[in-house]
Amino acid sequence: MKKIRVRYAPSPTGLLHIGNARTALFNYLFARHYGGDFVIRIEDTDKAREVEGGEASQLKNCAWLGLDWDESPQEPNIIYAPYRQSERLPIYKKYVQELLDKGLAYKSYMTEEELHVEKEVQAAAGHLPRHVYEYEGMSEEEIRKVQSEKEKAGIPSCVRIREHKDHIYEWDDMVKGKISFLGKNMYSADWVIEKADGYPTYNFCVVIDDHLMDITHILRGDDHVNNTPKQLMVYEAFGWDVPKMGHMPLIMNAATGKKLSKRDKNTLQFIEDYRSKGFLKEAVFNFISMLGWNPGGNEELFTREELIKLFDEKRMSSAPAAFDQNKLNWINSQYVKKLSEQEFIDLCLPFMERAGRLSSETSESERARIEKIIALFHQQLQYGEQIIELTNIFFEQIDLSEKNKKFVETSDAQQVIKCFRDKLAQLTESEFIEEKIVQLIKEVSKALNINGKNLWMPLRIALSREEHGPELDRFTVLLGLKPALERLDQTILMS
């Protein structure tokens, strides 16, 4: 059996998007499951859209996710190099010329104005826009004469591949099953394989690359389905075997029910965003692996090694995948809970620094206090940046919500808060420890004959401004004696 070789071929036109990350990840899982090669190739012929650092960003974020590859521009196999399309232009020109020599492609001299008029006429007649073969009915000698005249007139030419109108282009898709296109129904007949500037087009050079690099399987997004017939034309023109194709479904935004769009600024869609917000790479890897694939059963949390072992291309779904931010947050929280306390603190410290709560000038005692504050929220935090919001109560004045304000204004709540406040005020700083806080709460309960929620909730709301949170004794000690008394006084004055 031929060794499996797959590729992820990004364009250096921006950051790594969730959709592209899924393409890379599925190809990676497929290759690793079968012991094949995972290749990184850079499609950089669209210089107008290329951004500085785009290639490095793609590779950096793929590596952060946990994808390791066998070949890339930085780790080339001399048999297949180079791995950037911009460095393979002589290769493409060679194959363009081969099709010209075989009469399977031709130089087209139609100007943009002529093409525009052609489309307008077709639209007015209710026909699909299609390029009309400009040499129809001419002999080879007549064609050569026309082309010579066009060249003498300085009219630039592109190269188009000849399309067969009655030919059926079909393949057995790994995800969608059998798909076929009739040549005459294709949107773009006689499409351009080499532009007037000498650069090849995507659908041409991707076939050349995949063939010369021995790519056996192609897993990519649903948006490439309409590109496949064009690519099949190239494979057939050269008489090459076609790799097994699989087109993964669109990713839908679960919040809107619409296609996940880069223009949607309310949804984090780039791997860089998740890195900067303190998501764990293992969790993001796990989440993306479930976008259009599932291993069966109800389990949702898997290690990379488990996913490699379980991956089965037959379980890829043809239905749109739902990108659910809340699900990603939940998955990440499960991974966060598995961190040791020190790992958790290390995850959160950069965000406390970013918020100005920690710096090189922070004293050792205050740093130790901040680390203890961070540790309070180990079971609540979903991602690193959230520590800023969760710990605001220690660093900012927080007002009570209307609901909580009404709760602490009740007679029983005020009794509990006042009684606890009076007992707390009698403590010295050295007595202000967790065990003493627990003792005082028990004394309040006994003195007022109040227990359960009616005892704990008024104190929690008065001190933390929240109905739920970490252990009240630890929270109160880390808040500090003076701030705790001030919070209690503020809550009493509200009545």
N, C-alpha and C positions, 0 to 999 in steps of 0.2 A: 504494500500500500504506500502511495506517495505521501511523504511527510507533509503534515498540515502546516501551511504558512498563511498568516493573516496580517493585515496591516491597519494601522490608524494613520490617516493622512490629513492632518490639519493644515489650514491656511494660516499664516502668521498675521491675521487681520484683526486680532483682538484677544481678549481673555478666554480661558477655557470655560465654555458654557456647559450647563448641566446636560443638555442634549448631546453635545460632543463628548463629554466625559462618559456618558452612558455607552456611546459607540466604542470608545477606547476600552472601557471596562469589559463589555461583552466580548469584544475580540480577544482581550487578554484572558478572560476566563475560558473561552473556547480553546485558545491555543494551549494554555497550561493544562486543561483537563485532558487533552489528547497528546500531550508531550510535544506540541508543535512549536513553531517560531512566531513570535510577536514582533512585528516590524513597525518602526516609526518612519514615515516618509513625509516630507514637507512639500506641500503644493503651493509654491510661491511665484507663480507666473502672473498673478494679478497685482502688479506693482503699485497701481493707483490706490488700492485698498490696504496695502501692507502697512503695519504700524511698527515703529521702532521697538525692539524687544519682544515682538509678538511670538517668535519661535521659542525664545528662552522661557517666556511665560507659560506657553503650552507645555513644554517639557518639565518645567519646575512643578507645575500643578499636577501633572500626571504622576510624577515621582512622589509628590506629597501624598497623593491618594494611595500609594502603595503599588503602583504599576511598575514593574521592571520589564525591560525590553531586551531583545536579543540583538537587534540591529537598529541603527539610527545614523544621522549625519555625524554624530560624535563617536559612534561605535560601529563603523562600517564593515561590511563583509566585501572584500575586494571583488568578489564575483558579481555583486549586484550594485556596487557603488557607481555613481554618486546617488545620494538620497534626497537631494533638493532638486525640484523640477527646473529651477533656473540654471542649474549646472548640467542639465541633460538636453539642452536645446539642439545640439548637433545630432543626437540620437533621434529626436522627433523629426527633424528635417529629412533625415535619411528615409524614414518610413513614409513621410509625406511624398517624397519623390518616387518611392516605390509604387505608391498608389497612382500617381500621375502617369508613370511609365506603363502601368497595367491598364490604363484607361478607366480606372475605378474612381478617379477623382479628377477634377478639372479646375483651371484657373477661372475665376469669375471677376469680371470687370464692372459689374453693375454698381453705380454710385448710390450713396445714401438716398439721394433725391429719387432716383429711379425705383429703389426698393420701397420707399414710402408710397409712391404712386401705385405701385403694384399691390400693396396691401390695401390701399383705399379702394381700388377697383374691386378686389376680392370681397372686401367687407360690404361694399354697396350691392354686390351680387348675392350676399348671404353665404359666401364660401369661407372655409377656414383659411387663414393666412398661410400660404405655402410659396416657397421659392419656385418660380417657373424656370425650367432649364432653358437658358438663354441661347443655346446652340441647337435647339430642336430642329430636325430636318436637314441640318447642314452636314456636308461631307467633312472628312478630316482635313482636307486641304482648305476648305472654306473656313473651318474653325481656326486653323493656324493663321490664315490671312486676317481674320477679324482680331485675333489676339495680338498679332504683330502691329496692327494699326492702333490698337488701344495702348500698347506699350509705347509706341512712338509718340502718342499724344500725352504721355506721362500720367495715364490713368492707373492708379494703384489697383492691385488685384489681391484677392484672398483665394484660398483653395477650398473647394467644396467636395464632399464625398457624394457619389451618385447613389440615390435611394431607389429601391425597387418597390413600386407602388403596390404590386399584387403579392408581395412577399409577407409572410407572417413571422413576426419576431416574438418568440415565446421562450419561457423558462419555467422551471419548477422551483418556485421560491421556497426557501427553508422556513419562512414564517407564514406567507400568504397562500401557499399552494401554487397551482398553475396560473400563469399570467400570460396574456398574449396581446399583441398590437398588430393591426393590419397596416402595412406601409402607407397606404393612401390616406389613412386616418390620423397619421402622425402629424403633430402640430408643425414640426419644422422639417420639411423635406430638403434634401440636398444641403445639409447643414455645413457650416464652416468648420474645417479642421485646422486651418492655419489662417490667422488674421492678416490684414494688410501690413501690419507692423512686423510680421515674421514670427510672432508668438503663436504657439499651438493653443487650441482651446481645451478646456477641461476634459470634455468627453472623449477627445482623441488621445491626449497624452496619458490619461489615467489607465487606458487600456494597454498602451505600450508599456507603461511601468509595471502594471500587474502581471503582464505576460513575461517580461524580461526578469522580473523578480520572483517568478514561480509562485505567485499567490494562488492558493487553492480554493479559498473561501473568502467571500466578501460579506461582512455584516455591516449594514449601514442604515441610516434613517429612511423613513417612508418617503421623504421628499425626493429621494433619488429614483423612485420607481419610473418616473417619466424619462429619466436619463438612460435607463437600461437599454431600451430598444436602439438608441443611437450607438451605445457601446457594443451591442451585439452586431451592429452593422460593421464595425471595425474588426471585431473578432472574425466574422465571416469573410471579410475582404482579404484578410491575411491567412485564412484557413487555420486559425488557432483554436485550441480548446478553451471553452468558457469556464471560469471558476464557478463554483456553486455560490448562488446569490441568496441573501436573506435580508429583507427590508423590515426593520423594526417599526412599530407603530408610533404615531405622534405622541408627544407628551402633552397632556392637558393640565391646565391649572385647576386643581380641585376647588379652589375658592371661587372661580369665575365660570368654570365649565367650558372655557375657551382654550384654544391652543396656547401653550406657553410661549409668550412673545418677549423678545429682548426689549421691546418698547414698554413693557409693563414694569414700571419702576417700583411698584409696591411689593414685588416678589424678588427675593434674592435668587439670582440665577447663575452666578458665576462661582466657580470653586474658590477663587481668590476671596470672595465675600465671606464664605464660610470659614476659611482659614483665619481671616482678620477678626471674625467674631468669636473665635475660640471654640469652633466645633472640632471634634476629634476625627481624624482621618479614617479610623476604623469604622466609625458610625456612618460617615458620609459614603464610604465604600459600600457598606451593608445596605444603606437606603437606596443608592442608585442601582444596585444589583436587582432590586425588586421592581424597577420601573419597566414592566413589560416582560417579566420572567418570574416564575415562582418554583420552588422545589417540591411543592405539594405539602399538605399538612398545614398546621396552624402556627408553626414556629416562625418567628420573624427576625431573630437575632442569630447571626452566623459570623464566624471568623472568616478571614480571607481564604485560609486553607480549606475550611469546610465548604465554602462556595465553589472553590476550584474542583473539589471532589464531587460536589452535587450537580455542577452545571450540566444541563442537558438542553441542547438547542431545540429539541422537540417540545420543550415546555415554554418556549417563547410565545407570547400571546400576540394575536393579530389585532386585538382590541386596543384602543388608545390607553396609554398608561396615565395614571393620575399622580400629579406632583402635589403632595399634601405637606405643606410646611409644618403643620402641627404633628404629623407623623414623624417627620425628620427630627423635630425637636424632642419628641418622646424617645425615639431610638437613641439619639445622642445622650439623653438623660440617663438611659440605662447603662451606657458605656461610662458615663461620668461617675455613676454610683460604684462602678467596679474599680475606680482609681483608689490608690492608697491615699491617706490623708495628705501626705506630703506632695504626691503627684497632683492632687486636687488644688492644693495651695499654689503650687508652681504654675498651674494652668491659669489661675485667677490673678496672681500678682501683677502681671503686665497691664491688666485692665485697671487695677487700683492705681498704678503709676500713671496710666493715661488720664485718669480722672483727677490727678493731682493730690491723691491721698497718701502717696508714698513717694519718697525720693531718696537720693543719696544722703540727704541731710537728716532724714528721719532717725530718731534715736532708736537704740536697740530695744528698749522697753516698749516703745510705741509700735515698732515693727512686729514685735512678738504679739502685741494686742491685736494688731490688724490681721495677723495670720490666724489667731484664734477666732476672730470675727468671721473671716472667710470660711473656716472649718465648720462654723455653725450651719452653713447653708449647703453642705455636701449633698444632702438628700433632696434638696429643692431645686438646685440649679440645673438648667437645661443646656446652657452653653456658656463659655467663659465670660463674654461681655455682660451677661445678665447679672454678674456679681455686683456691678455698679448699682443697678436698680435695687437689688435685694438688700444691699448694705446702706442704702441712702439714709435709713433711719438713724444710723450711728453718726452721720456726718452732716445732716441737714434737718431743718425744722419741718416736720411733716404735719399737715392738718388732718383732723379726723374727717372721715366721710360722713355724710348726713345720716346714713344708716347706723354707723358706729356711735355717732354723737348722740343719737336718740337712745341707744342701748345704755351708754354710761350715764345718761341723765336720770335714769330710773332710781328710785329710792334705794333699793337693795344694792345696786351697783355703786352708788355714791358711798354707802356705808362701808362696803368692802374696800374701796379705794382709799377713803379717809382713814380707816383703821390700819390698813397696811402702811400708809404714808407715815402715820404717827409712830408706828413701831420701827420703820426703816430709819426715821430721823434720829433715833436714839443710838444707832450704830456708829462706831468709829470706822475709819478706813480699814484698819486691820481686821475688824470683825465682818467687813463686807465681803463675804465669801458665799459660794453656792450653797453649802450646807445650811448657813444661817438664813438665806432667803427661803429655802424650803421650810425651815422651822417657823419663820414668821408667818408664812402662808397658812400653816397648820394652826397657828395661834389665832389668826383671823377667823378661820373656819370654826374653831371652838368657841370663840367669843361671840360670834354672830349667828352660830348654828346655820351656816350656809355652806353648801358643798357643791362639787361637780362644776358644771358649766357656769353656774351663777357665781361661783367663787373665782375660777380661773379666767373666765372671759373678760370681766371688767379690768382685771390687772393686765392681761395681755394687751387689750386695746389701749389702755391708758399708757402703757410703757412702749409698745411697738407700733401702735396705730393700725394693727392688723388683727384679724380674727384667728389666723393660723400662723405658725412659724416655729422656730427652733425652741428647745427647752427654755422655759421662762427663767429658771435660776441662772443658767449660763448666760442667757441674753442680758439679764439685768446687771450682772457683775461686769460684763464687758462694756455695757453702756456707761457705767460709772455711777458712783453714789450721788454726786451732785446733779448730773443730768437726769438720773432716775427720779430724784425728788422734784426737780423742775417739771418733768412730764406729769407726775402725779398732781402737782399743784395746778398746772394748767388745766388738767381734766376736771379737777374739783371746781375751779373757777367757772367752767363752762356751765355748771348747773344753775 
